[in-house]
Amino acid sequence: MKKVKKTKVKVAKKKEKEVSALLPAHIIPNRYKIVLRPDLEKCVFDAEENIYLKITKPSKRVELHSLDLNIKSAEFVFGKKSVKANKISYDTKRETVILDFEKAVSGKTELAIKFCGPISNKMCGFYRSNYSVNGEEKILATTQFESTDARRAFVCVDEPAAKAIFDITLIVPADKTVISNTHILDVAEHEGGYKVVKFAPTPKMSTYLVAFIVGDFEYVEKKNDDGVLVRVFVTPGKKKQAGFALDVACKCLSFYNKYFKIKYPLAVLDMIAIPDFAAGAMENWGAVTYRETALLVDPEHSAAAARQRVAIVVAHELAHQWFGNLTTMEWWTHLWLNEGFATWIEYLAVDHIFPEWDMWTQFAYADYGRALDLDSLKTTHPIEVKVKHSHEINQIFDAVSYSKGASVIRMLADYLGEKDFRQGLYLYLTKHKYANASTEDLWRAFEKASGKPVGKIMKCWTSQLGYPLLAVSENKGKLVVGQKRFYSSGLEAEANKKSKDTWKIPVGFNSSAISGRKYIVLDKKTGVLPLKYPVNGWINANVNRSGFYRVGYSGKMIEDIKPAIVSKKIGAIDRLGILNDTFSLFRSGLIDGATAMGLLGSYKNETDYTVWCDLATWLDNMDNILWGEKSYEQYKKFAASLFDGIVAKVGWSKKDTDTHSDSLMRGLILVQAGKYGNKEVIEKAQLLFADYVKNGKHLDPDIRAAVYSLVAQNGGEDEYAKLMKLYDEATLQEERNRLASALCRFKQSSLIDKALRFILSDKVRNQDKPIVIAAVAANNFGHDATWKFLKDNWGDFFQRYKDGHHLLGRIISSVVNDFKTEKMAQDVEKFFSKNKAHGAERAIDQALELIRARAFWFKHAEKSVANFLKEFCK
């Protein structure tokens, strides 16, 4: 028995070690010298590499990361002598190559390796991207190494803590442009019409930040206020679309130099638009790569929303040059240090450059709200989550790491104040520059700067699942607040009965009876707000949505706050917060439908774009659960009534007085009003479309998506053909995305089938297929057909995206996003129990939970909402 028990322990340890894929700690790289020769016609490359290692324990075996590479030879070099590996083998599970030598080696050594590999079409590693210029097909080669795909391009220790210096040299055709992390040191002629391009050594950095790009490029450039040369590279013919990003990047660099009090350490910052790109962008140090829609803005055809997206993405990636590149998380468990911080400060930077854009209210909807939704699931994960293998790492590039991380940073910044917060960042970055750090290192820096117990306050926010609901109630004239974990579905209510989780919550509150904001730190299950009740007005227990929690008020308190919503005596961000919390509590079964639906009337005269975004989202959610039910037509009348006033205000044409938010709101309001049956809006959209197609009359980019969508929703074969023709002729990727989405909005089953076949055609890039299939699935008439389509073509999708990291999970989530019955949940569960979805396991679990949560919501809401609508329609 003892022997069996001992064996079990050993097997468990061995399995854990194998899954982790971490390399032995005694092999430490200091420098890589890499020479690559890509062949863009054959889509392969040859390479020679010298790795300067420190081996702290005598070893006959060297194990390094390598995936899809063919190692031709490997040898230790000692001056003029060398010792070749007598055996080269591969461990595909660990994604490594194992080099065996006859004698043990230790100390400082040089390992020389020759190898070759494919330039794949997988949008990861060293891969190719196709595009056309004047009808001629072209190809470029680029890299995407985060999180663990540098090993697809060169042999390495592919872990963020294994920082080293990189000397990159590429041998390419003489007419090609070559870009890497640093500036070019030397260009020499080479035989056969080739050239040898040698780049300056990089700073000490992680493998996932290495980049090299080869192709035909044009660029625009200028120096920022600090003398850094900033360049934007585009494929031929797109230079006019690069100016906006160039301007934003120059301003961002200057802002970050001052904010961090640390100068950007490189002489050049390059930003490159890549036609095929799995993510939005990648922060490679000094050579940031982007999807075209995240970098390019056409002066005539881009919408205000596109300009804002470009500004946000550029600000995010440039923040990483400090927070992520200069100071890097020690392991992917601390991914949120990179992504959460960059997501927070992107808003700070864009708000500085464009103060009229009202970015922080948008943050409350776009990131804070997104994080609250995902983190309210039972299947969420902590901000700090233990990850071992690469497919686990890729699954945490989600709203918890990015948006919850950003929300927690914002909460802390608000609590500490700007002076102490910035000083803490400075201490953190200077202490750990060109090195690695953990979450605890950041907390220690803030503690030193502020004198406050940051580690004790913040530990629960990064290590615990979920977040709290603050229930506010009156007891003998006192305002009592209680905390418990919030779940989006009442299905999980039982879990709270046994839960002992508490958070240390900085509660920022105010009311109609006090000026300014006050704070308490709630660190127990219950506490008291220092306010007398009743206050003859309203109470707000999360001012500016600065705390990462939801608030539940009594019905009386909700009634008390309605006049302040109508009169706008409370700010837009708090009007949004009250709406969002109320409907979230309705969805979870904690309040009834009449209370939630009754609140909407207070927003009929709303003027803020972001509040309308949230209101439209909840209306869409209700539309989904009521679709096909007896009360659906009554619901459409109710929803349409909310837009009657605002439609006349926004109109169809730009005004001289329009703000950025007005431009964003016009398209949102028009498409929503048309969706719920506003005939005047639909007819106007059809007229504008006809004038645009027949006569070439300019169609404002800010309303194009709305016009295309409404024409499709109310059109047939003729409109489908016209939209497809526009799609085929469009060269701007932003415009192609608008048109592709519209092609998915038709009601006829035959046109839905056409749209689904369109997805798998060569007309849609692999990067965009997930976007298009999500659009068909979001169409009420396309739910079932899209799910069947995905099942029928699962093998194709799996092969395309199994190495595409997050894309496979996103496809699954979007296709089943509107399912709302237990039968549907069982169908999804059954399918994926029999079909591979490696790397998307978390996405499937979350999708199943969301389907069952919607089923619960419908059951809970059906009667109360039907009664409310019946009264409304009398």
LINGI-V469829 format. One record per residue. SS is DSSP state (H for helix, E for strand, - for the rest). PHI is phi in whole degrees, 0 to 359 (999 if undefined). D_FIRST is the distance of its C-alpha to the first C-alpha in Angstrom with 1 decimal. Layout:
SS & PHI & D_FIRST
SS & PHI & D_FIRST
This chain:
- & 999 & 0.0
H & 299 & 3.8
H & 295 & 5.4
H & 297 & 5.2
H & 298 & 6.2
H & 297 & 8.6
H & 297 & 9.9
H & 300 & 10.8
H & 298 & 12.7
H & 297 & 14.5
H & 298 & 15.5
H & 299 & 16.9
H & 295 & 18.9
H & 296 & 20.2
H & 298 & 21.3
H & 301 & 23.1
H & 294 & 24.9
H & 293 & 26.0
H & 294 & 27.4
H & 296 & 29.2
- & 59 & 31.4
- & 281 & 32.4
- & 277 & 33.6
- & 304 & 32.6
- & 287 & 34.6
- & 276 & 36.1
E & 253 & 38.5
E & 238 & 41.4
E & 279 & 44.5
E & 247 & 47.8
E & 203 & 50.3
E & 239 & 50.6
E & 246 & 53.8
E & 235 & 53.8
E & 240 & 56.5
E & 242 & 56.4
E & 233 & 58.8
E & 278 & 58.5
E & 247 & 60.2
- & 286 & 61.1
- & 280 & 62.5
- & 270 & 59.5
- & 59 & 57.1
E & 221 & 55.1
E & 216 & 55.1
E & 249 & 54.7
E & 208 & 53.6
E & 235 & 53.4
E & 218 & 51.3
E & 240 & 50.9
E & 252 & 48.1
E & 264 & 48.5
E & 250 & 45.1
E & 242 & 43.7
E & 252 & 40.6
E & 274 & 39.1
E & 224 & 36.4
E & 310 & 37.4
E & 218 & 36.2
E & 270 & 36.8
E & 240 & 35.6
E & 239 & 37.3
E & 247 & 36.0
E & 226 & 38.5
E & 286 & 39.0
- & 198 & 40.9
- & 218 & 41.3
- & 64 & 43.7
E & 255 & 45.3
E & 255 & 46.1
E & 277 & 45.7
E & 277 & 48.4
E & 202 & 47.9
E & 211 & 46.3
E & 207 & 47.2
E & 279 & 47.2
E & 249 & 50.8
E & 236 & 52.0
- & 65 & 55.7
- & 271 & 57.3
E & 260 & 54.1
E & 211 & 51.1
E & 234 & 47.7
E & 278 & 46.7
- & 293 & 43.2
- & 271 & 42.2
E & 207 & 39.9
E & 237 & 40.0
E & 225 & 37.2
E & 232 & 36.3
E & 244 & 33.3
- & 293 & 34.7
- & 292 & 31.9
- & 272 & 32.4
- & 58 & 36.1
E & 226 & 36.4
E & 247 & 38.0
E & 245 & 36.3
E & 252 & 38.8
E & 254 & 37.8
E & 238 & 40.1
E & 289 & 40.4
E & 243 & 40.8
E & 288 & 39.2
E & 236 & 41.4
E & 210 & 41.6
E & 81 & 44.2
E & 281 & 46.9
E & 222 & 47.1
E & 237 & 48.8
E & 249 & 47.1
E & 257 & 49.6
E & 228 & 48.5
E & 244 & 50.6
E & 202 & 49.5
E & 217 & 50.8
E & 194 & 49.8
E & 273 & 51.2
- & 264 & 53.3
E & 280 & 51.6
- & 246 & 52.8
- & 269 & 49.6
- & 61 & 51.1
- & 210 & 48.4
E & 69 & 48.2
E & 264 & 51.5
E & 225 & 53.2
E & 255 & 56.6
E & 228 & 58.8
E & 257 & 61.7
E & 202 & 65.0
E & 233 & 68.6
E & 231 & 71.9
- & 54 & 75.1
- & 84 & 73.3
E & 263 & 71.8
E & 286 & 68.0
E & 232 & 66.5
E & 220 & 63.1
E & 231 & 61.6
E & 241 & 58.3
E & 214 & 56.4
E & 235 & 53.0
E & 213 & 50.5
- & 255 & 47.5
- & 285 & 46.0
- & 264 & 43.1
- & 224 & 41.5
- & 241 & 44.1
H & 298 & 45.8
H & 296 & 43.3
H & 278 & 45.3
- & 244 & 48.4
- & 203 & 47.4
- & 287 & 44.4
E & 194 & 43.3
- & 265 & 40.7
- & 268 & 41.1
- & 226 & 39.9
- & 300 & 42.3
- & 283 & 41.5
- & 271 & 42.4
- & 287 & 46.1
E & 205 & 48.6
E & 266 & 52.2
E & 238 & 53.2
E & 253 & 56.3
E & 254 & 57.0
E & 229 & 59.5
E & 236 & 60.4
E & 253 & 62.6
E & 221 & 64.3
E & 305 & 67.6
- & 299 & 70.5
- & 269 & 71.4
- & 268 & 68.0
E & 271 & 67.1
E & 235 & 64.0
E & 229 & 62.2
E & 217 & 59.3
- & 295 & 58.1
- & 237 & 61.0
- & 284 & 64.6
E & 283 & 65.8
E & 272 & 66.6
E & 203 & 68.2
E & 234 & 69.2
E & 234 & 70.1
E & 292 & 71.5
E & 225 & 69.3
H & 297 & 70.3
H & 71 & 70.7
H & 76 & 71.7
E & 256 & 68.6
E & 226 & 68.2
E & 250 & 65.6
E & 250 & 64.8
E & 251 & 63.2
E & 258 & 62.0
- & 297 & 61.8
- & 302 & 58.5
- & 281 & 56.5
- & 296 & 55.3
- & 292 & 51.8
E & 205 & 49.9
- & 276 & 46.8
H & 298 & 46.6
H & 291 & 46.7
H & 262 & 50.3
- & 290 & 51.7
- & 213 & 54.4
E & 209 & 56.9
E & 227 & 59.3
E & 228 & 61.8
E & 172 & 64.6
- & 264 & 68.1
- & 226 & 68.5
E & 247 & 71.3
E & 209 & 71.0
E & 242 & 72.7
E & 210 & 72.4
E & 193 & 73.6
E & 266 & 72.8
- & 276 & 71.6
- & 298 & 73.2
- & 263 & 70.9
- & 86 & 71.9
- & 278 & 68.8
E & 281 & 69.6
E & 248 & 68.1
E & 229 & 68.2
E & 240 & 67.3
E & 260 & 66.8
E & 223 & 67.5
- & 289 & 68.0
- & 308 & 71.7
- & 95 & 74.0
- & 242 & 72.0
H & 301 & 73.3
H & 293 & 75.1
H & 270 & 71.8
- & 262 & 70.4
H & 295 & 72.8
H & 297 & 71.1
H & 297 & 67.7
H & 299 & 69.4
H & 296 & 71.2
H & 296 & 68.2
H & 297 & 66.1
H & 299 & 68.9
H & 291 & 69.1
H & 296 & 65.3
H & 302 & 64.9
H & 296 & 67.7
H & 298 & 66.1
H & 291 & 62.7
H & 305 & 64.3
H & 283 & 65.9
H & 294 & 63.1
H & 278 & 60.4
- & 61 & 63.0
- & 225 & 61.4
- & 286 & 63.3
- & 305 & 62.0
- & 275 & 61.1
- & 254 & 62.3
- & 279 & 65.9
E & 227 & 65.4
E & 235 & 63.6
E & 255 & 63.5
E & 233 & 62.6
E & 235 & 62.3
E & 273 & 62.6
E & 250 & 60.4
- & 298 & 61.2
- & 242 & 57.6
- & 207 & 55.1
- & 289 & 51.9
- & 264 & 51.9
- & 272 & 55.0
E & 194 & 55.2
E & 218 & 53.3
- & 276 & 54.0
- & 321 & 53.9
- & 296 & 55.5
- & 80 & 59.2
E & 216 & 59.0
E & 279 & 58.0
E & 258 & 57.7
E & 222 & 58.6
E & 295 & 58.8
H & 302 & 62.6
H & 289 & 62.8
H & 262 & 61.2
- & 226 & 63.8
- & 258 & 67.0
- & 229 & 69.8
- & 273 & 72.9
- & 302 & 75.9
- & 262 & 77.4
- & 242 & 74.4
- & 266 & 71.5
- & 278 & 70.9
H & 301 & 70.5
H & 297 & 66.9
H & 291 & 66.4
H & 298 & 68.0
H & 295 & 65.8
H & 298 & 62.6
H & 299 & 63.7
H & 300 & 64.5
H & 295 & 61.1
H & 292 & 59.1
H & 300 & 61.1
H & 298 & 60.7
H & 296 & 56.9
H & 292 & 56.5
H & 288 & 58.9
H & 298 & 57.0
- & 296 & 53.9
- & 300 & 56.0
- & 260 & 55.3
E & 269 & 52.3
- & 139 & 49.8
- & 268 & 51.6
- & 294 & 52.9
E & 242 & 49.9
E & 241 & 46.8
E & 301 & 43.5
- & 283 & 40.7
- & 203 & 38.4
H & 293 & 38.8
H & 305 & 37.1
H & 259 & 40.5
H & 309 & 42.6
H & 299 & 44.5
H & 301 & 46.1
H & 290 & 47.9
H & 278 & 48.6
H & 295 & 49.0
H & 293 & 51.4
H & 296 & 53.4
H & 292 & 53.7
H & 291 & 55.0
H & 285 & 57.5
H & 300 & 58.8
H & 291 & 60.5
H & 298 & 61.9
H & 293 & 63.4
H & 292 & 64.9
H & 297 & 66.2
H & 292 & 67.9
H & 282 & 69.5
- & 234 & 70.4
H & 299 & 70.7
H & 282 & 72.5
H & 277 & 69.4
- & 56 & 67.7
H & 291 & 64.3
H & 288 & 62.4
H & 293 & 63.2
H & 295 & 62.0
H & 302 & 58.7
H & 299 & 58.2
H & 271 & 58.3
H & 286 & 56.9
H & 251 & 54.0
H & 302 & 53.4
H & 294 & 53.7
H & 297 & 51.5
H & 293 & 48.8
H & 301 & 49.0
H & 295 & 48.7
H & 293 & 45.5
H & 281 & 43.9
- & 270 & 44.4
- & 273 & 41.8
- & 294 & 38.3
- & 269 & 37.3
- & 288 & 39.0
- & 222 & 37.3
- & 294 & 38.0
- & 304 & 40.7
- & 264 & 38.0
- & 235 & 35.3
- & 290 & 32.4
- & 233 & 33.0
- & 237 & 31.3
- & 269 & 32.7
H & 300 & 36.5
H & 290 & 36.5
H & 285 & 35.1
H & 301 & 37.8
H & 296 & 40.5
- & 282 & 39.5
- & 257 & 40.3
- & 279 & 43.9
- & 221 & 45.0
- & 292 & 46.9
H & 288 & 44.3
H & 294 & 44.4
H & 276 & 48.1
H & 281 & 49.8
H & 292 & 47.6
H & 305 & 47.4
H & 296 & 51.2
H & 292 & 51.6
H & 291 & 49.4
H & 299 & 51.4
H & 298 & 54.6
H & 299 & 53.6
H & 291 & 52.9
H & 299 & 56.1
H & 294 & 58.0
H & 288 & 56.5
H & 281 & 57.0
- & 91 & 60.4
H & 298 & 61.6
H & 299 & 62.4
H & 292 & 59.1
H & 295 & 57.2
H & 295 & 59.1
H & 295 & 58.7
H & 298 & 54.9
H & 297 & 54.9
H & 298 & 57.0
H & 297 & 54.8
H & 296 & 51.7
H & 292 & 53.3
H & 288 & 55.0
H & 290 & 51.9
- & 247 & 49.7
- & 294 & 52.3
- & 59 & 51.2
E & 220 & 47.7
E & 237 & 44.8
E & 210 & 44.1
- & 240 & 41.8
H & 303 & 42.7
H & 298 & 42.4
H & 297 & 45.0
H & 293 & 47.5
H & 298 & 47.0
H & 297 & 47.6
H & 295 & 50.8
H & 293 & 52.1
H & 297 & 51.3
H & 295 & 53.3
H & 284 & 56.2
H & 253 & 56.3
- & 76 & 55.0
- & 259 & 53.0
- & 283 & 49.2
H & 298 & 48.6
H & 301 & 44.9
H & 293 & 44.3
H & 290 & 46.4
H & 270 & 45.2
H & 304 & 41.4
H & 296 & 41.0
H & 285 & 43.2
H & 259 & 41.1
H & 258 & 37.5
- & 266 & 37.8
- & 286 & 38.2
- & 73 & 41.6
- & 203 & 44.6
E & 269 & 46.3
E & 257 & 49.0
E & 264 & 51.6
E & 267 & 53.1
E & 258 & 56.5
E & 215 & 58.1
E & 257 & 60.9
E & 217 & 60.4
- & 54 & 63.5
- & 82 & 65.2
E & 253 & 62.2
E & 264 & 60.3
E & 266 & 56.6
E & 240 & 54.0
E & 239 & 50.5
E & 242 & 47.7
E & 206 & 44.8
E & 295 & 43.2
- & 264 & 45.4
- & 242 & 44.3
- & 287 & 46.7
- & 235 & 45.7
H & 297 & 45.8
H & 301 & 42.7
H & 262 & 40.7
H & 302 & 42.6
H & 299 & 39.7
H & 299 & 37.6
H & 288 & 40.2
H & 294 & 39.8
H & 258 & 36.4
- & 290 & 37.2
- & 248 & 37.8
- & 297 & 39.0
- & 226 & 42.2
- & 239 & 44.2
- & 272 & 46.7
E & 249 & 49.7
E & 286 & 53.1
E & 264 & 55.3
E & 262 & 58.7
E & 226 & 61.1
E & 206 & 64.8
E & 201 & 67.2
- & 293 & 70.8
- & 265 & 71.6
- & 230 & 70.5
- & 257 & 71.2
- & 77 & 68.6
- & 240 & 64.9
E & 243 & 62.9
E & 233 & 59.2
E & 228 & 56.5
E & 252 & 52.8
E & 270 & 50.8
- & 239 & 47.4
- & 233 & 46.6
- & 298 & 46.3
E & 223 & 50.0
E & 201 & 53.1
E & 229 & 56.9
E & 279 & 59.3
E & 284 & 62.4
E & 225 & 64.8
E & 279 & 66.9
- & 227 & 66.7
- & 285 & 68.6
- & 258 & 69.9
- & 55 & 72.6
- & 171 & 71.1
- & 248 & 67.9
E & 232 & 64.6
E & 230 & 62.5
- & 260 & 59.1
- & 207 & 58.1
H & 296 & 61.2
H & 62 & 61.4
H & 51 & 57.9
- & 280 & 56.7
- & 267 & 53.6
- & 272 & 50.6
- & 199 & 50.5
E & 256 & 52.2
E & 238 & 54.6
E & 248 & 55.2
- & 256 & 58.5
- & 290 & 59.9
H & 303 & 62.4
H & 296 & 65.3
H & 293 & 64.2
H & 294 & 64.1
H & 298 & 67.6
H & 295 & 68.8
H & 271 & 67.8
H & 303 & 69.4
H & 301 & 72.9
H & 289 & 71.5
H & 289 & 70.0
H & 298 & 73.3
H & 278 & 75.4
- & 62 & 72.8
- & 288 & 72.9
- & 253 & 69.3
- & 291 & 68.4
H & 301 & 67.2
H & 295 & 63.6
H & 278 & 63.4
H & 297 & 65.1
H & 298 & 62.4
H & 298 & 59.6
H & 294 & 60.9
H & 299 & 61.1
H & 294 & 57.7
H & 295 & 55.9
H & 297 & 57.8
H & 288 & 57.0
H & 293 & 53.3
H & 291 & 53.1
H & 298 & 54.9
H & 299 & 52.4
- & 277 & 49.5
- & 89 & 51.2
- & 272 & 52.1
- & 224 & 55.9
- & 270 & 58.0
H & 295 & 59.9
H & 297 & 63.3
H & 296 & 62.6
H & 293 & 61.3
H & 294 & 64.0
H & 294 & 66.6
H & 294 & 65.8
H & 299 & 66.8
H & 299 & 70.4
H & 288 & 70.5
H & 255 & 69.9
- & 298 & 72.8
- & 256 & 74.8
- & 298 & 72.0
- & 241 & 73.2
- & 268 & 70.1
H & 301 & 68.6
H & 291 & 65.0
H & 296 & 65.2
H & 296 & 66.5
H & 301 & 63.5
H & 292 & 61.1
H & 298 & 63.4
H & 297 & 63.5
H & 296 & 59.7
H & 291 & 59.3
H & 296 & 62.1
H & 298 & 60.3
H & 298 & 57.1
H & 294 & 59.1
H & 304 & 60.9
H & 296 & 57.6
H & 284 & 56.3
H & 263 & 59.8
- & 303 & 60.5
- & 85 & 61.4
- & 267 & 61.7
- & 299 & 65.0
- & 274 & 65.5
H & 296 & 65.2
H & 295 & 69.0
H & 295 & 69.5
H & 298 & 66.9
H & 300 & 68.6
H & 296 & 71.9
H & 296 & 70.2
H & 298 & 68.6
H & 299 & 71.9
H & 297 & 73.8
H & 290 & 71.8
H & 262 & 73.1
H & 305 & 76.8
H & 288 & 78.0
H & 288 & 76.0
H & 300 & 77.0
H & 296 & 80.6
H & 289 & 79.8
H & 282 & 77.8
- & 63 & 80.1
- & 250 & 79.8
- & 245 & 81.5
- & 295 & 80.9
- & 244 & 83.0
- & 298 & 84.3
- & 269 & 82.5
- & 299 & 79.1
- & 264 & 76.2
H & 303 & 73.0
H & 294 & 71.4
H & 299 & 74.3
H & 296 & 73.7
H & 292 & 70.0
H & 288 & 70.8
H & 303 & 73.5
H & 296 & 71.2
H & 299 & 68.6
H & 294 & 71.1
H & 295 & 73.0
H & 291 & 70.0
H & 289 & 68.6
H & 298 & 72.0
H & 294 & 72.4
H & 301 & 69.0
- & 266 & 69.9
- & 102 & 73.2
- & 293 & 75.9
H & 295 & 78.6
H & 297 & 80.7
H & 294 & 77.7
H & 298 & 76.7
H & 296 & 80.3
H & 295 & 80.8
H & 299 & 77.7
H & 295 & 79.0
H & 295 & 82.4
H & 297 & 81.0
H & 294 & 78.8
H & 298 & 81.8
H & 293 & 84.0
H & 290 & 81.3
H & 284 & 80.8
H & 281 & 84.4
H & 250 & 86.3
- & 69 & 83.8
- & 292 & 84.3
- & 302 & 81.9
- & 243 & 79.0
- & 308 & 77.6
H & 304 & 74.0
H & 289 & 72.9
H & 244 & 73.6
H & 300 & 72.9
H & 300 & 69.4
H & 295 & 70.8
H & 298 & 73.6
H & 302 & 71.5
H & 296 & 69.0
H & 291 & 71.6
H & 298 & 73.5
H & 292 & 70.4
H & 299 & 69.4
- & 243 & 72.9
- & 241 & 73.7
- & 216 & 73.2
H & 304 & 73.5
H & 297 & 76.4
H & 292 & 74.7
H & 299 & 71.5
H & 297 & 73.6
H & 292 & 75.4
H & 294 & 72.2
H & 294 & 70.6
H & 296 & 73.8
H & 298 & 73.6
H & 298 & 69.9
H & 298 & 70.9
H & 273 & 73.7
- & 289 & 71.8
- & 249 & 70.8
- & 280 & 69.5
H & 298 & 65.8
H & 302 & 66.2
H & 292 & 68.8
H & 298 & 66.7
H & 294 & 63.9
H & 299 & 66.4
H & 290 & 67.7
H & 299 & 64.3
H & 297 & 63.3
H & 297 & 66.5
- & 298 & 66.0
- & 263 & 62.9
- & 260 & 64.9
- & 289 & 66.9
- & 268 & 66.5
- & 288 & 67.3
H & 298 & 64.3
H & 294 & 66.0
H & 281 & 66.3
H & 295 & 62.7
H & 298 & 61.7
H & 299 & 64.0
H & 298 & 62.4
H & 292 & 58.9
H & 294 & 60.1
H & 303 & 61.7
H & 301 & 58.3
- & 275 & 57.1
- & 281 & 60.5
- & 288 & 61.3
- & 290 & 63.5
- & 249 & 60.6
- & 294 & 58.6
H & 303 & 54.8
H & 296 & 54.9
H & 260 & 57.0
H & 303 & 55.4
H & 298 & 52.9
H & 292 & 55.9
H & 289 & 57.9
H & 294 & 55.3
H & 295 & 54.7
H & 293 & 58.4
H & 294 & 58.5
H & 296 & 55.4
H & 284 & 57.3
- & 284 & 60.2
- & 307 & 60.1
- & 276 & 61.4
- & 244 & 58.7
H & 308 & 55.3
H & 293 & 54.4
H & 295 & 56.0
H & 291 & 54.2
H & 296 & 50.8
H & 299 & 51.6
H & 300 & 52.9
H & 296 & 49.7
H & 297 & 47.6
H & 295 & 50.0
- & 246 & 50.0
H & 300 & 46.5
H & 302 & 45.9
H & 296 & 48.9
H & 296 & 48.0
H & 296 & 44.5
H & 295 & 45.7
H & 293 & 48.4
H & 240 & 46.3
- & 295 & 42.7
- & 257 & 43.5
- & 268 & 46.0
- & 62 & 43.6
- & 286 & 44.6
H & 294 & 47.1
H & 297 & 44.8
H & 296 & 43.5
H & 292 & 47.1
H & 298 & 48.3
H & 299 & 45.8
H & 302 & 46.5
H & 289 & 50.2
H & 291 & 50.3
- & 258 & 48.5
- & 301 & 50.0
- & 256 & 52.4
- & 294 & 50.2
- & 214 & 50.3
- & 229 & 48.7
H & 297 & 45.3
H & 299 & 46.2
H & 295 & 46.7
H & 300 & 43.4
H & 294 & 41.6
H & 296 & 43.6
H & 297 & 42.6
H & 300 & 38.9
H & 296 & 39.0
H & 297 & 40.8
H & 278 & 38.5
H & 283 & 35.4
H & 250 & 36.9
- & 234 & 38.6
- & 297 & 37.6
- & 213 & 38.6
- & 303 & 36.6
- & 93 & 37.6
- & 239 & 39.1
H & 299 & 36.0
H & 295 & 37.1
H & 298 & 40.6
H & 293 & 39.6
H & 301 & 37.6
H & 290 & 40.6
H & 297 & 43.0
H & 296 & 41.3
H & 296 & 41.3
H & 292 & 45.0
H & 298 & 45.9
H & 291 & 44.4
H & 293 & 46.1
H & 293 & 49.4
H & 297 & 49.0
H & 297 & 48.4
H & 300 & 51.4
H & 299 & 53.7
H & 298 & 52.7
H & 289 & 53.3
H & 268 & 56.5
H & 310 & 58.2
H & 289 & 60.3
H & 294 & 61.3
H & 291 & 62.2
H & 300 & 64.2
H & 295 & 66.1
H & 298 & 66.8
H & 292 & 68.1
H & 298 & 70.2
H & 294 & 71.9
H & 298 & 72.4
- & 273 & 74.1
- & 295 & 76.5
